[in-house]
Amino acid sequence: MTRVRDQLGQYVYLVHRLDRATSGALAMVLDPRWVEPLQRAFVGQDVFKRYLALARGVIAESVDVDYAIPRGEGRNDERVPARTTFRRLGVYADRYSFVEAIPDTGRFHQIRRHLAHLRHPIIGDTNYGDRKENRLFRERFSLLRLALHAATLELPHPEDGRRIRVEAELPPDLAIPFGAMGLLP
C-alpha cells in the first residue's frame, strides 16, 4: 500500500486481503467511503475471484469442494462454510496439476486448505504443502514461492454498480517456471 500511495501521491484504502505469499489482483480505493460498500460486496458474495495454482498430483478435471474450514489459523477454531470450484487446466510430468480455483466464499487460506484437503497441496505452500515437493521445485525451476496467483477480480463499482473486472498477469517468478513446464499457452 505504501508503494501505491507513493506512486499516486495520495492515500489508498485496502478493501480486502490476499495471503502474503499470493500474487495478483487486489482491490484498493482512493475514497474511504467506497471501502464499506465493497467489503459488503465481498461478504455478500457479489465478487468474482479466479486464481491459478500449481498443485501436487493430478486433480480431477473439475471438482467442487464444499468443506468447512477453521475461521482462523488454529485447527480447533470454529469451522465456517467454505466452497471452491477447481478446474484442471494442465498437467506436468503426469504428477502435477495446473488448476483454476474459483472460491464462492472468502475464507482464511481457503484455496490452500481445500487443495490440501483433496491431497493436492499447492507447490511452495509451507503451511499445508509437501516440503520434499517444494524443495524439488526450488531446485529444478527456481520456484521460490507459493504457486498461487489471483488472476481475476470482478466487483461492482461502489457508486453505480457496474461491473469492474481486473486481470493480473502472472509475475515472472511464476510465469517462467510455469512456461518451462509447458503449462502456459
ABEGO torsion letter per residue (X at the ends): XAAAAAAAGBBBBBABBBBAABBEBBBBBABAAAAAAAAAAAAAGABBBBBBBBBBEBBBABBBBBBBBBABABAABBBBBBBBBBBBABBBGGABBBBBBBBABBBBGAAAAAAAAAGBBBBGBAAABBAAAAAAAAAAAGBABBBBBBABBBBBBAAAGBBBBBBBBBBAAAAAAAAAAGABX
